[in-house]
Amino acid sequence: MTSLLHRRAPALRLALTVLVLTLPPALTGCASLKSWFGFDDSTTVQQSAESLAMEGMDDFNVGKYHSALNNFEEILDRFPFSPQAMLAALKAADSHYYQKNYLEAKVLYQQFEERHPTNEAIPYVMFQIGMCDYARTDRIDRDTSGARDAIQSFSRLLRAYPDSPYSAEARARIQAAQEFLINHEYFVAVFYVRTKRYDEAAHRLRYLIAMYPGSPITTNAEKLLARIEAGNPPRMGLSRWLPRLTMPDWKLFKAGETPVPEQPTDL
């Protein structure tokens, strides 16, 4: 076998030489050979990434977030080291956010922060992480983890960038989320009253009053606790004692106001 290869080696070299010599001149240059074998040169990469970024931003700016996301993901897949890759990473997160894919968006924002910790967009990214948590907050009688996570995320932004353009809104949303969680505590107390677990209701109300004396719902908590301690808990019309089930309007807190809960009638 070895001797056969040796005998054929001159013929193989001659065939390769003829192939190269007979290639069109446009294919004999280094750059063209790269293209011929499937390797894009830097100019082609730049043009392709720029084209995808422009198409993605055009779609994004008119609310076509799904098609915009496809362009941004293609940049990240095909041209991860292009100048447009950083923009694509951020706008891919934004595209998920505006499609209400909050968990997916949060992961992408976190990845952007980890990879580009000194980028000027980091305050915005940290704010959007908080918004992803805030936006997935459900009613107080369901999952409250979104509100808790939002408080942590917005607080982290305020510690790192207390004077950012997003700080005032972050503070207001923290207050709204805190009020949401206080209302949840009060809702549980009303539930205990409804199920005639009065000792547990009283314990919950005392905790709420001691921990959150300035909350708008505290007045109702004090009235309900007084009824329980007097041995006259409300047995009918408990729906009137319920707090707001949804997140309070954060804009009220930003304006220096607080939402006032409806006062239950004395039943």
SEZA-545525 format. One record per atom (N, C-alpha, C): atom name; x, y, z; residue in one letter. Coordinates in steps of 0.1 Angstrom, whole numbers, plus 5000, padded with zeros to 4 digits. Each point is the difference from the previous one (the first is absolute). Layout:
N
SITE  name  east  north    up  resn
SITE    CA     X      Y     Z     A
...
//
This chain:
267
SITE  name  east  north    up  resn
SITE     N  5008   4988  5000     M
SITE    CA  4992   5012  5000     M
SITE     C  5009   5012  5000     M
SITE     N  5010   5001  5009     T
SITE    CA  5009   5011  5000     T
SITE     C  5007   5003  4987     T
SITE     N  5005   4989  4994     S
SITE    CA  5007   5002  4987     S
SITE     C  4991   5005  4990     S
SITE     N  4987   4996  5000     L
SITE    CA  4991   5004  4990     L
SITE     C  4997   5015  5001     L
SITE     N  4999   5005  5013     L
SITE    CA  4999   5015  5002     L
SITE     C  5012   5008  4995     L
SITE     N  5012   4994  5003     H
SITE    CA  5012   5007  4995     H
SITE     C  5000   5001  4985     H
SITE     N  4996   4989  4993     R
SITE    CA  5000   5000  4986     R
SITE     C  4990   5010  4994     R
SITE     N  4988   5002  5008     R
SITE    CA  4990   5009  4995     R
SITE     C  5002   5015  5004     R
SITE     N  5009   5002  5009     A
SITE    CA  5002   5014  5006     A
SITE     C  5003   5010  4989     A
SITE     N  5009   4998  4990     P
SITE    CA  5003   5010  4990     P
SITE     C  4987   5003  4992     P
SITE     N  4992   4990  4997     A
SITE    CA  4988   5002  4992     A
SITE     C  4990   5009  5008     A
SITE     N  4999   4997  5013     L
SITE    CA  4991   5008  5009     L
SITE     C  5004   5015  5000     L
SITE     N  5013   5002  5002     R
SITE    CA  5005   5014  5000     R
SITE     C  4998   5007  4987     R
SITE     N  5001   4993  4989     L
SITE    CA  4998   5006  4987     L
SITE     C  4985   5003  4999     L
SITE     N  4991   4992  5004     A
SITE    CA  4986   5003  4999     A
SITE     C  4996   5012  5008     A
SITE     N  5005   5001  5013     L
SITE    CA  4997   5012  5008     L
SITE     C  5005   5013  4994     L
SITE     N  5012   4999  4994     T
SITE    CA  5006   5011  4993     T
SITE     C  4992   5005  4989     T
SITE     N  4995   4991  4992     V
SITE    CA  4992   5003  4988     V
SITE     C  4987   5006  5005     V
SITE     N  4994   4995  5011     L
SITE    CA  4987   5005  5006     L
SITE     C  5002   5015  5004     L
SITE     N  5011   5003  5007     V
SITE    CA  5002   5014  5004     V
SITE     C  5002   5009  4989     V
SITE     N  5008   4995  4990     L
SITE    CA  5003   5009  4988     L
SITE     C  4988   5003  4992     L
SITE     N  4991   4990  5000     T
SITE    CA  4988   5002  4991     T
SITE     C  4989   5007  5007     T
SITE     N  5001   5003  5013     L
SITE    CA  4989   5007  5007     L
SITE     C  5000   5014  4994     L
SITE     N  4987   5006  4999     P
SITE    CA  4999   5014  4996     P
SITE     C  5008   5009  5009     P
SITE     N  5006   5011  4994     P
SITE    CA  5008   5009  5008     P
SITE     C  4993   5005  5013     P
SITE     N  4987   5002  4999     A
SITE    CA  4993   5006  5011     A
SITE     C  5000   4991  5012     A
SITE     N  5003   4986  4998     L
SITE    CA  4999   4991  5011     L
SITE     C  5014   4997  5005     L
SITE     N  5011   5005  4994     T
SITE    CA  5013   4997  5005     T
SITE     C  5005   5009  5011     T
SITE     N  4993   5011  5003     G
SITE    CA  5005   5009  5011     G
SITE     C  4996   4993  5013     G
SITE     N  5006   5005  5011     C
SITE    CA  4998   4994  5013     C
SITE     C  4986   5002  5005     C
SITE     N  4995   5013  4998     A
SITE    CA  4986   5003  5005     A
SITE     C  4990   4992  4992     A
SITE     N  5002   4999  4987     S
SITE    CA  4990   4992  4992     S
SITE     C  5000   4986  5003     S
SITE     N  5012   4994  5003     L
SITE    CA  5001   4986  5004     L
SITE     C  4992   4998  5013     L
SITE     N  5001   5010  5009     K
SITE    CA  4993   4998  5013     K
SITE     C  4985   5000  4997     K
SITE     N  4995   5008  4991     S
SITE    CA  4986   5001  4996     S
SITE     C  4996   4987  4993     S
SITE     N  5009   4995  4991     W
SITE    CA  4998   4988  4993     W
SITE     C  4998   4988  5009     W
SITE     N  5008   5000  5011     F
SITE    CA  4999   4989  5009     F
SITE     C  4990   5002  5011     F
SITE     N  4992   5011  4999     G
SITE    CA  4989   5003  5010     G
SITE     C  5004   5009  5012     G
SITE     N  5011   5007  4999     F
SITE    CA  5004   5009  5011     F
SITE     C  4998   5014  4995     F
SITE     N  4991   5008  5008     D
SITE    CA  4997   5014  4997     D
SITE     C  5012   5008  5004     D
SITE     N  5004   5010  4992     D
SITE    CA  5010   5009  5005     D
SITE     C  4994   5011  5009     D
SITE     N  5008   5008  5006     S
SITE    CA  4995   5010  5010     S
SITE     C  4990   5010  4994     S
SITE     N  5003   5004  4988     T
SITE    CA  4991   5009  4993     T
SITE     C  4986   4994  4998     T
SITE     N  4999   4988  4996     T
SITE    CA  4987   4993  4998     T
SITE     C  4993   4999  5014     T
SITE     N  5007   4996  5010     V
SITE    CA  4995   4998  5013     V
SITE     C  4994   5014  5005     V
SITE     N  5008   5010  4998     Q
SITE    CA  4995   5014  5004     Q
SITE     C  4987   5004  4993     Q
SITE     N  5000   4998  4987     Q
SITE    CA  4988   5003  4992     Q
SITE     C  4988   4992  5004     Q
SITE     N  5002   4987  5002     S
SITE    CA  4989   4991  5004     S
SITE     C  4994   5004  5014     S
SITE     N  5009   5002  5009     A
SITE    CA  4996   5003  5014     A
SITE     C  4993   5014  5000     A
SITE     N  5005   5009  4992     E
SITE    CA  4994   5014  5000     E
SITE     C  4986   4999  4994     E
SITE     N  4999   4992  4989     S
SITE    CA  4987   4998  4993     S
SITE     C  4989   4994  5010     S
SITE     N  5005   4990  5007     L
SITE    CA  4991   4993  5009     L
SITE     C  4996   5010  5012     L
SITE     N  5009   5007  5004     A
SITE    CA  4997   5010  5011     A
SITE     C  4990   5010  4996     A
SITE     N  5002   5005  4988     M
SITE    CA  4991   5011  4995     M
SITE     C  4986   4994  4998     M
SITE     N  4999   4988  4994     E
SITE    CA  4987   4994  4999     E
SITE     C  4993   4997  5013     E
SITE     N  5009   4995  5010     G
SITE    CA  4994   4998  5013     G
SITE     C  4995   5012  5007     G
SITE     N  5008   5011  4999     M
SITE    CA  4995   5013  5006     M
SITE     C  4988   5006  4993     M
SITE     N  5000   4998  4987     D
SITE    CA  4988   5005  4993     D
SITE     C  4987   4993  5005     D
SITE     N  5001   4987  5002     D
SITE    CA  4989   4992  5005     D
SITE     C  4997   5003  5014     D
SITE     N  5010   5002  5008     F
SITE    CA  4999   5002  5014     F
SITE     C  4992   5014  5003     F
SITE     N  5004   5010  4992     N
SITE    CA  4995   5013  5002     N
SITE     C  4985   5001  4996     N
SITE     N  4995   4991  4993     V
SITE    CA  4986   5000  4996     V
SITE     C  4992   4989  5007     V
SITE     N  5006   4994  5010     G
SITE    CA  4993   4990  5008     G
SITE     C  5000   4986  4995     G
SITE     N  5008   4997  4990     K
SITE    CA  5001   4986  4994     K
SITE     C  5011   4993  5008     K
SITE     N  4997   4997  5012     Y
SITE    CA  5011   4995  5009     Y
SITE     C  5004   4986  4997     Y
SITE     N  4991   4992  4995     H
SITE    CA  5003   4986  4996     H
SITE     C  5010   4999  4989     H
SITE     N  4997   5008  4989     S
SITE    CA  5009   5000  4988     S
SITE     C  5013   5007  5004     S
SITE     N  4999   5010  5008     A
SITE    CA  5013   5007  5005     A
SITE     C  5009   4990  5007     A
SITE     N  4993   4993  5009     L
SITE    CA  5008   4990  5008     L
SITE     C  5007   4990  4991     L
SITE     N  4994   4996  4989     N
SITE    CA  5007   4990  4991     N
SITE     C  5012   5006  4994     N
SITE     N  5000   5013  4997     N
SITE    CA  5012   5007  4994     N
SITE     C  5011   5001  5011     N
SITE     N  4996   5004  5012     F
SITE    CA  5010   5001  5011     F
SITE     C  5006   4987  5003     F
SITE     N  4992   4989  5000     E
SITE    CA  5006   4987  5004     E
SITE     C  5009   4995  4988     E
SITE     N  4997   5004  4988     E
SITE    CA  5008   4996  4989     E
SITE     C  5014   5006  5001     E
SITE     N  5000   5013  5004     I
SITE    CA  5013   5007  5002     I
SITE     C  5008   4993  5011     I
SITE     N  4993   4996  5011     L
SITE    CA  5007   4994  5011     L
SITE     C  5005   4986  4996     L
SITE     N  4993   4993  4991     D
SITE    CA  5004   4986  4996     D
SITE     C  5011   5001  4990     D
SITE     N  4999   5008  4990     R
SITE    CA  5009   5000  4988     R
SITE     C  5012   5010  5002     R
SITE     N  4997   5011  5007     F
SITE    CA  5011   5010  5001     F
SITE     C  5002   5004  5015     F
SITE     N  5003   4991  5009     P
SITE    CA  5000   5003  5014     P
SITE     C  5012   5010  5004     P
SITE     N  5009   5002  4991     F
SITE    CA  5011   5009  5003     F
SITE     C  5000   5013  4992     F
SITE     N  4989   5002  4993     S
SITE    CA  4998   5013  4993     S
SITE     C  4997   5011  5009     S
SITE     N  5002   5013  4995     P
SITE    CA  4996   5011  5008     P
SITE     C  4985   5001  5003     P
SITE     N  4992   4993  4992     Q
SITE    CA  4986   5001  5002     Q
SITE     C  4995   4990  5011     Q
SITE     N  5009   4991  5004     A
SITE    CA  4995   4989  5009     A
SITE     C  4995   5006  5013     A
SITE     N  5007   5010  5006     M
SITE    CA  4996   5005  5013     M
SITE     C  4986   5007  4999     M
SITE     N  4997   5007  4989     L
SITE    CA  4987   5006  4998     L
SITE     C  4990   4988  4998     L
SITE     N  5003   4990  4993     A
SITE    CA  4991   4989  4998     A
SITE     C  4997   4993  5013     A
SITE     N  5009   4999  5009     A
SITE    CA  4998   4993  5013     A
SITE     C  4990   5008  5008     A
SITE     N  5002   5013  5000     L
SITE    CA  4991   5009  5008     L
SITE     C  4986   5000  4994     L
SITE     N  4999   5002  4987     K
SITE    CA  4987   5001  4994     K
SITE     C  4993   4986  4999     K
SITE     N  5007   4989  5000     A
SITE    CA  4993   4987  5001     A
SITE     C  4993   4999  5014     A
SITE     N  5007   5005  5010     A
SITE    CA  4993   5000  5014     A
SITE     C  4988   5009  4999     A
SITE     N  5001   5012  4994     D
SITE    CA  4989   5009  4999     D
SITE     C  4988   4994  4992     D
SITE     N  5004   4993  4990     S
SITE    CA  4989   4994  4991     S
SITE     C  4992   4990  5008     S
SITE     N  5007   4992  5008     H
SITE    CA  4993   4990  5009     H
SITE     C  4992   5007  5010     H
SITE     N  5005   5011  5006     Y
SITE    CA  4992   5008  5010     Y
SITE     C  4987   5005  4994     Y
SITE     N  5001   5006  4988     Y
SITE    CA  4988   5006  4995     Y
SITE     C  4990   4989  4994     Y
SITE     N  5005   4988  4999     Q
SITE    CA  4991   4989  4997     Q
SITE     C  4995   4993  5012     Q
SITE     N  5003   5006  5012     K
SITE    CA  4996   4995  5013     K
SITE     C  5006   4987  5004     K
SITE     N  5011   4997  4994     N
SITE    CA  5008   4988  5004     N
SITE     C  5010   5004  5010     N
SITE     N  4994   5003  5012     Y
SITE    CA  5008   5007  5011     Y
SITE     C  5012   4991  5005     Y
SITE     N  4998   4987  5002     L
SITE    CA  5010   4992  5005     L
SITE     C  5012   4999  4990     L
SITE     N  4996   4998  4987     E
SITE    CA  5011   5000  4989     E
SITE     C  5007   5013  5000     E
SITE     N  4993   5011  5000     A
SITE    CA  5006   5013  5000     A
SITE     C  5009   5002  5011     A
SITE     N  4996   4996  5012     K
SITE    CA  5009   5002  5012     K
SITE     C  5013   4993  4999     K
SITE     N  4999   4988  4995     V
SITE    CA  5013   4992  4998     V
SITE     C  5009   5007  4990     V
SITE     N  4995   5006  4989     L
SITE    CA  5008   5007  4990     L
SITE     C  5006   5013  5006     L
SITE     N  4992   5007  5008     Y
SITE    CA  5005   5012  5006     Y
SITE     C  5011   4997  5010     Y
SITE     N  4998   4989  5008     Q
SITE    CA  5011   4996  5009     Q
SITE     C  5013   4996  4993     Q
SITE     N  4998   4993  4989     Q
SITE    CA  5012   4996  4992     Q
SITE     C  5007   5012  4995     Q
SITE     N  4993   5010  4995     F
SITE    CA  5006   5012  4995     F
SITE     C  5007   5007  5011     F
SITE     N  4995   5001  5012     E
SITE    CA  5006   5006  5011     E
SITE     C  5013   4993  5004     E
SITE     N  5000   4987  5000     E
SITE    CA  5012   4992  5003     E
SITE     C  5011   5002  4990     E
SITE     N  4996   5001  4987     R
SITE    CA  5010   5001  4990     R
SITE     C  5005   5014  4997     R
SITE     N  4992   5010  5004     H
SITE    CA  5004   5014  4997     H
SITE     C  4997   5008  5012     H
SITE     N  5007   4997  5012     P
SITE    CA  4997   5007  5012     P
SITE     C  5003   5015  5001     P
SITE     N  5008   5005  4991     T
SITE    CA  5003   5014  5000     T
SITE     C  4993   5008  4988     T
SITE     N  4992   4993  4993     N
SITE    CA  4993   5007  4989     N
SITE     C  4991   5010  5005     N
SITE     N  4998   5011  4993     E
SITE    CA  4992   5011  5004     E
SITE     C  4985   4997  5001     E
SITE     N  4996   4989  4994     A
SITE    CA  4986   4996  5001     A
SITE     C  4996   4992  5012     A
SITE     N  5010   4997  5009     I
SITE    CA  4998   4992  5012     I
SITE     C  4989   5005  5009     I
SITE     N  4999   5013  5003     P
SITE    CA  4988   5005  5008     P
SITE     C  4987   4996  4994     P
SITE     N  4999   5002  4987     Y
SITE    CA  4987   4996  4993     Y
SITE     C  4998   4985  5001     Y
SITE     N  5011   4992  4998     V
SITE    CA  4999   4985  5001     V
SITE     C  4995   4996  5014     V
SITE     N  5006   5006  5010     M
SITE    CA  4996   4996  5014     M
SITE     C  4985   5004  5003     M
SITE     N  4996   5012  4994     F
SITE    CA  4986   5004  5002     F
SITE     C  4991   4990  4993     F
SITE     N  5004   4996  4988     Q
SITE    CA  4991   4990  4993     Q
SITE     C  5000   4987  5006     Q
SITE     N  5010   4996  5007     I
SITE    CA  4999   4987  5008     I
SITE     C  4990   5002  5011     I
SITE     N  4999   5011  5006     G
SITE    CA  4990   5003  5010     G
SITE     C  4986   5000  4994     G
SITE     N  4999   5006  4988     M
SITE    CA  4987   5000  4993     M
SITE     C  4995   4986  4996     M
SITE     N  5009   4992  4996     C
SITE    CA  4996   4986  4997     C
SITE     C  4994   4993  5013     C
SITE     N  5006   5003  5011     D
SITE    CA  4994   4994  5013     D
SITE     C  4986   5007  5003     D
SITE     N  5000   5013  4998     Y
SITE    CA  4988   5008  5003     Y
SITE     C  4989   4996  4991     Y
SITE     N  5003   4998  4988     A
SITE    CA  4989   4998  4990     A
SITE     C  4994   4986  5002     A
SITE     N  5007   4991  5006     R
SITE    CA  4994   4986  5001     R
SITE     C  4993   4999  5014     R
SITE     N  4998   5011  5007     T
SITE    CA  4993   5000  5013     T
SITE     C  4985   4997  4997     T
SITE     N  4995   4990  5008     D
SITE    CA  4986   4997  4998     D
SITE     C  4992   5006  5011     D
SITE     N  4988   4995  5003     R
SITE    CA  4991   5006  5010     R
SITE     C  5006   4996  5014     R
SITE     N  4995   5007  5011     I
SITE    CA  5005   4997  5013     I
SITE     C  4996   4986  5005     I
SITE     N  4989   4995  4994     D
SITE    CA  4995   4986  5004     D
SITE     C  5007   4989  4992     D
SITE     N  5010   5004  4993     R
SITE    CA  5007   4990  4992     R
SITE     C  5015   5001  5003     R
SITE     N  5008   4999  4989     D
SITE    CA  5015   5000  5002     D
SITE     C  5005   5014  5002     D
SITE     N  5007   5002  5011     T
SITE    CA  5005   5014  5004     T
SITE     C  5015   5001  4997     T
SITE     N  5006   4989  4995     S
SITE    CA  5015   5000  4998     S
SITE     C  5005   5011  4991     S
SITE     N  4992   5004  4990     G
SITE    CA  5004   5011  4991     G
SITE     C  5002   5013  5007     G
SITE     N  4991   5003  5009     A
SITE    CA  5002   5012  5008     A
SITE     C  5012   5000  5009     A
SITE     N  5003   4989  5006     R
SITE    CA  5011   4998  5009     R
SITE     C  5013   5002  4991     R
SITE     N  5000   4993  4989     D
SITE    CA  5012   5001  4992     D
SITE     C  5002   5014  4994     D
SITE     N  4989   5007  4997     A
SITE    CA  5001   5013  4994     A
SITE     C  5006   5010  5011     A
SITE     N  4996   4998  5012     I
SITE    CA  5006   5009  5011     I
SITE     C  5015   4998  5001     I
SITE     N  5005   4987  4999     Q
SITE    CA  5014   4997  5000     Q
SITE     C  5007   5006  4988     Q
SITE     N  4994   4998  4988     S
SITE    CA  5007   5005  4988     S
SITE     C  5001   5015  4999     S
SITE     N  4989   5007  5004     F
SITE    CA  5000   5014  4999     F
SITE     C  5009   5006  5011     F
SITE     N  5001   4993  5012     S
SITE    CA  5008   5005  5011     S
SITE     C  5015   4999  4996     S
SITE     N  5003   4989  4992     R
SITE    CA  5014   4998  4995     R
SITE     C  5004   5012  4991     R
SITE     N  4990   5003  4991     L
SITE    CA  5003   5012  4991     L
SITE     C  5003   5013  5008     L
SITE     N  4992   5002  5011     L
SITE    CA  5001   5012  5007     L
SITE     C  5013   5001  5008     L
SITE     N  5005   4988  5005     R
SITE    CA  5013   4999  5006     R
SITE     C  5011   5003  4991     R
SITE     N  4999   4995  4988     A
SITE    CA  5011   5002  4990     A
SITE     C  5000   5013  4993     A
SITE     N  4988   5005  4997     Y
SITE    CA  4998   5012  4992     Y
SITE     C  4989   5009  5006     Y
SITE     N  5002   5005  5012     P
SITE    CA  4989   5008  5007     P
SITE     C  4995   5012  4992     P
SITE     N  5008   5005  4991     D
SITE    CA  4996   5012  4993     D
SITE     C  4997   4998  4985     D
SITE     N  4997   4987  4996     S
SITE    CA  4998   4997  4986     S
SITE     C  4987   5006  4996     S
SITE     N  4997   5001  4987     P
SITE    CA  4987   5005  4995     P
SITE     C  4989   4991  5004     P
SITE     N  5003   4988  5005     Y
SITE    CA  4989   4990  5003     Y
SITE     C  4998   4999  5015     Y
SITE     N  5007   5008  5008     S
SITE    CA  4999   4998  5014     S
SITE     C  4987   5004  5006     S
SITE     N  4994   5012  4995     A
SITE    CA  4987   5004  5006     A
SITE     C  4989   4990  4998     A
SITE     N  5000   4995  4987     E
SITE    CA  4989   4990  4998     E
SITE     C  5003   4987  5007     E
SITE     N  5013   4996  5002     A
SITE    CA  5003   4988  5007     A
SITE     C  4995   5001  5015     A
SITE     N  5002   5012  5006     R
SITE    CA  4996   5002  5014     R
SITE     C  4985   4999  5001     R
SITE     N  4993   5006  4990     A
SITE    CA  4985   5000  5001     A
SITE     C  4995   4986  4998     A
SITE     N  5006   4992  4991     R
SITE    CA  4996   4986  4998     R
SITE     C  5003   4992  5012     R
SITE     N  5011   5003  5007     I
SITE    CA  5003   4992  5013     I
SITE     C  4989   5003  5010     I
SITE     N  4996   5012  5001     Q
SITE    CA  4989   5003  5010     Q
SITE     C  4987   4993  4996     Q
SITE     N  4997   5000  4987     A
SITE    CA  4988   4993  4995     A
SITE     C  5001   4985  5003     A
SITE     N  5011   4994  4998     A
SITE    CA  5002   4986  5002     A
SITE     C  4999   4997  5015     A
SITE     N  5006   5009  5008     Q
SITE    CA  4999   4998  5015     Q
SITE     C  4986   5001  5005     Q
SITE     N  4992   5009  4994     E
SITE    CA  4986   5001  5004     E
SITE     C  4992   4988  4996     E
SITE     N  5004   4995  4988     F
SITE    CA  4994   4988  4995     F
SITE     C  5002   4988  5010     F
SITE     N  5012   4999  5005     L
SITE    CA  5003   4989  5010     L
SITE     C  4993   5002  5013     L
SITE     N  4999   5013  5004     I
SITE    CA  4992   5002  5013     I
SITE     C  4986   4997  4998     I
SITE     N  4994   5003  4988     N
SITE    CA  4986   4996  4998     N
SITE     C  4999   4985  5000     N
SITE     N  5010   4993  4995     H
SITE    CA  5000   4986  5000     H
SITE     C  4999   4995  5015     H
SITE     N  5008   5006  5009     E
SITE    CA  4999   4996  5014     E
SITE     C  4986   5002  5006     E
SITE     N  4995   5011  4996     Y
SITE    CA  4986   5003  5005     Y
SITE     C  4990   4991  4994     Y
SITE     N  5001   4997  4987     F
SITE    CA  4991   4990  4994     F
SITE     C  5000   4987  5007     F
SITE     N  5012   4995  5004     V
SITE    CA  5001   4987  5007     V
SITE     C  4992   5001  5013     V
SITE     N  5002   5012  5007     A
SITE    CA  4993   5001  5013     A
SITE     C  4984   5000  4998     A
SITE     N  4996   5006  4989     V
SITE    CA  4985   4999  4997     V
SITE     C  4996   4986  4997     V
SITE     N  5009   4993  4993     F
SITE    CA  4997   4986  4997     F
SITE     C  4998   4992  5013     F
SITE     N  5009   5002  5009     Y
SITE    CA  4999   4993  5013     Y
SITE     C  4987   5003  5007     Y
SITE     N  4996   5013  4999     V
SITE    CA  4987   5004  5006     V
SITE     C  4989   4992  4993     V
SITE     N  5000   5000  4987     R
SITE    CA  4990   4993  4992     R
SITE     C  4999   4985  5004     R
SITE     N  5012   4994  5003     T
SITE    CA  5000   4986  5004     T
SITE     C  4999   4998  5015     T
SITE     N  4997   5010  5007     K
SITE    CA  4998   5000  5015     K
SITE     C  5013   4996  5008     K
SITE     N  5011   5004  4994     R
SITE    CA  5013   4997  5007     R
SITE     C  5004   5014  5006     R
SITE     N  4993   5004  5010     Y
SITE    CA  5001   5013  5005     Y
SITE     C  5014   5003  5007     Y
SITE     N  5005   4990  5007     D
SITE    CA  5013   5002  5007     D
SITE     C  5011   5003  4989     D
SITE     N  5000   4992  4990     E
SITE    CA  5010   5002  4989     E
SITE     C  4998   5014  4993     E
SITE     N  4987   5003  4998     A
SITE    CA  4997   5013  4994     A
SITE     C  5005   5012  5009     A
SITE     N  4998   4999  5013     A
SITE    CA  5005   5010  5009     A
SITE     C  5015   5001  5000     A
SITE     N  5006   4989  5000     H
SITE    CA  5015   5000  5000     H
SITE     C  5005   5007  4987     H
SITE     N  4994   4997  4989     R
SITE    CA  5004   5006  4987     R
SITE     C  4998   5015  5000     R
SITE     N  4989   5004  5006     L
SITE    CA  4996   5014  5000     L
SITE     C  5010   5008  5009     L
SITE     N  5003   4994  5012     R
SITE    CA  5009   5007  5009     R
SITE     C  5014   5002  4993     R
SITE     N  5004   4990  4993     Y
SITE    CA  5013   5000  4993     Y
SITE     C  5000   5012  4990     Y
SITE     N  4989   5000  4992     L
SITE    CA  4999   5010  4990     L
SITE     C  5000   5014  5005     L
SITE     N  4992   5002  5011     I
SITE    CA  4999   5013  5006     I
SITE     C  5014   5005  5006     I
SITE     N  5007   4990  5006     A
SITE    CA  5013   5004  5006     A
SITE     C  5011   5002  4989     A
SITE     N  4999   4993  4989     M
SITE    CA  5011   5001  4990     M
SITE     C  4997   5011  4990     M
SITE     N  4987   5003  4998     Y
SITE    CA  4997   5010  4989     Y
SITE     C  4990   5010  5005     Y
SITE     N  5004   5008  5010     P
SITE    CA  4991   5010  5006     P
SITE     C  4995   5011  4991     P
SITE     N  5008   5003  4990     G
SITE    CA  4996   5010  4990     G
SITE     C  4993   4996  4988     G
SITE     N  4997   4987  4999     S
SITE    CA  4993   4995  4988     S
SITE     C  4986   5004  5000     S
SITE     N  4994   5003  4988     P
SITE    CA  4986   5004  5000     P
SITE     C  4991   4989  5005     P
SITE     N  5004   4987  4998     I
SITE    CA  4991   4989  5004     I
SITE     C  5000   4998  5015     I
SITE     N  5009   5007  5008     T
SITE    CA  5002   4997  5014     T
SITE     C  4987   5005  5008     T
SITE     N  4994   5010  4995     T
SITE    CA  4987   5004  5007     T
SITE     C  4990   4989  5000     T
SITE     N  4998   4994  4988     N
SITE    CA  4991   4989  4999     N
SITE     C  5004   4988  5009     N
SITE     N  5013   4998  5000     A
SITE    CA  5006   4989  5009     A
SITE     C  4996   5002  5015     A
SITE     N  5002   5013  5004     E
SITE    CA  4997   5003  5014     E
SITE     C  4985   4998  5003     E
SITE     N  4991   5004  4991     K
SITE    CA  4986   4998  5002     K
SITE     C  4996   4985  5001     K
SITE     N  5006   4992  4991     L
SITE    CA  4997   4986  4999     L
SITE     C  5006   4993  5013     L
SITE     N  5012   5004  5005     L
SITE    CA  5005   4995  5012     L
SITE     C  4992   5003  5012     L
SITE     N  4995   5012  5000     A
SITE    CA  4991   5004  5011     A
SITE     C  4988   4992  5001     A
SITE     N  4994   4997  4988     R
SITE    CA  4988   4991  5000     R
SITE     C  5003   4986  5005     R
SITE     N  5011   4995  4996     I
SITE    CA  5004   4987  5005     I
SITE     C  5003   4999  5015     I
SITE     N  5007   5010  5005     E
SITE    CA  5003   5000  5014     E
SITE     C  4988   5003  5009     E
SITE     N  4990   5007  4994     A
SITE    CA  4987   5002  5007     A
SITE     C  4991   4988  4999     A
SITE     N  5004   4989  4994     G
SITE    CA  4992   4988  4998     G
SITE     C  4988   5002  4991     G
SITE     N  5002   5010  4991     N
SITE    CA  4989   5003  4990     N
SITE     C  5006   5001  4986     N
SITE     N  5006   4989  4996     P
SITE    CA  5006   5001  4986     P
SITE     C  4989   5000  4989     P
SITE     N  5003   5007  4990     P
SITE    CA  4989   5001  4989     P
SITE     C  4998   4986  4994     P
SITE     N  4988   4996  4999     R
SITE    CA  4996   4987  4994     R
SITE     C  4993   5000  4987     R
SITE     N  4996   5012  4996     M
SITE    CA  4993   5002  4987     M
SITE     C  5007   5012  4993     M
SITE     N  4999   5000  4987     G
SITE    CA  5005   5012  4993     G
SITE     C  5015   5001  5000     G
SITE     N  5007   4989  5002     L
SITE    CA  5015   5001  5001     L
SITE     C  5006   5005  4987     L
SITE     N  4993   4999  4989     S
SITE    CA  5006   5006  4988     S
SITE     C  5003   5015  5001     S
SITE     N  4992   5006  5009     R
SITE    CA  5002   5015  5002     R
SITE     C  5013   5003  5007     R
SITE     N  5005   4990  5007     W
SITE    CA  5013   5002  5008     W
SITE     C  5012   4997  4991     W
SITE     N  4998   4994  4988     L
SITE    CA  5011   4996  4992     L
SITE     C  5008   5013  4995     L
SITE     N  5013   4999  4998     P
SITE    CA  5008   5010  4994     P
SITE     C  5000   5000  4985     P
SITE     N  5006   5009  4994     R
SITE    CA  5002   5000  4985     R
SITE     C  5008   4987  4997     R
SITE     N  4995   4993  4990     L
SITE    CA  5007   4987  4997     L
SITE     C  5012   5002  4990     L
SITE     N  5000   5011  4993     T
SITE    CA  5010   5002  4990     T
SITE     C  5011   5010  5005     T
SITE     N  5010   5001  4992     M
SITE    CA  5011   5009  5004     M
SITE     C  4995   5015  5000     M
SITE     N  5003   5007  5010     P
SITE    CA  4996   5014  5000     P
SITE     C  5007   5008  4989     P
SITE     N  4995   5011  4996     D
SITE    CA  5005   5009  4990     D
SITE     C  5013   5006  5005     D
SITE     N  5011   4996  4994     W
SITE    CA  5013   5006  5004     W
SITE     C  5001   5015  4998     W
SITE     N  4993   5005  4990     K
SITE    CA  5001   5014  4997     K
SITE     C  4995   5009  5012     K
SITE     N  4991   4994  5008     L
SITE    CA  4995   5008  5012     L
SITE     C  5012   5001  5010     L
SITE     N  5008   4990  5001     F
SITE    CA  5011   5001  5009     F
SITE     C  5011   5010  4995     F
SITE     N  5001   5000  4987     K
SITE    CA  5010   5009  4994     K
SITE     C  4996   5015  5002     K
SITE     N  4987   5002  5000     A
SITE    CA  4994   5013  5002     A
SITE     C  4999   5004  5015     A
SITE     N  5005   4991  5008     G
SITE    CA  4999   5003  5015     G
SITE     C  4987   4996  5006     G
SITE     N  4991   4993  4993     E
SITE    CA  4987   4996  5005     E
SITE     C  5001   4985  5004     E
SITE     N  4989   4996  5007     T
SITE    CA  4999   4986  5002     T
SITE     C  4985   4996  4998     T
SITE     N  4998   4988  4994     P
SITE    CA  4986   4996  4998     P
SITE     C  4993   4998  5013     P
SITE     N  4988   5005  5002     V
SITE    CA  4992   4998  5012     V
SITE     C  4990   4989  4998     V
SITE     N  5001   4990  5009     P
SITE    CA  4991   4988  4998     P
SITE     C  4986   5004  5005     P
SITE     N  4990   4994  4995     E
SITE    CA  4986   5002  5004     E
SITE     C  4998   4996  5014     E
SITE     N  4994   5008  5008     Q
SITE    CA  4997   4997  5014     Q
SITE     C  4988   4991  5001     Q
SITE     N  5001   4988  5006     P
SITE    CA  4989   4991  5002     P
SITE     C  4989   5006  5009     P
SITE     N  4988   4997  4997     T
SITE    CA  4989   5004  5009     T
SITE     C  5001   4992  5012     T
SITE     N  4996   5005  5012     D
SITE    CA  5000   4993  5012     D
SITE     C  4988   4990  5001     D
SITE     N  5003   4987  4997     L
SITE    CA  4989   4990  5000     L
SITE     C  4999   4994  5014     L
//
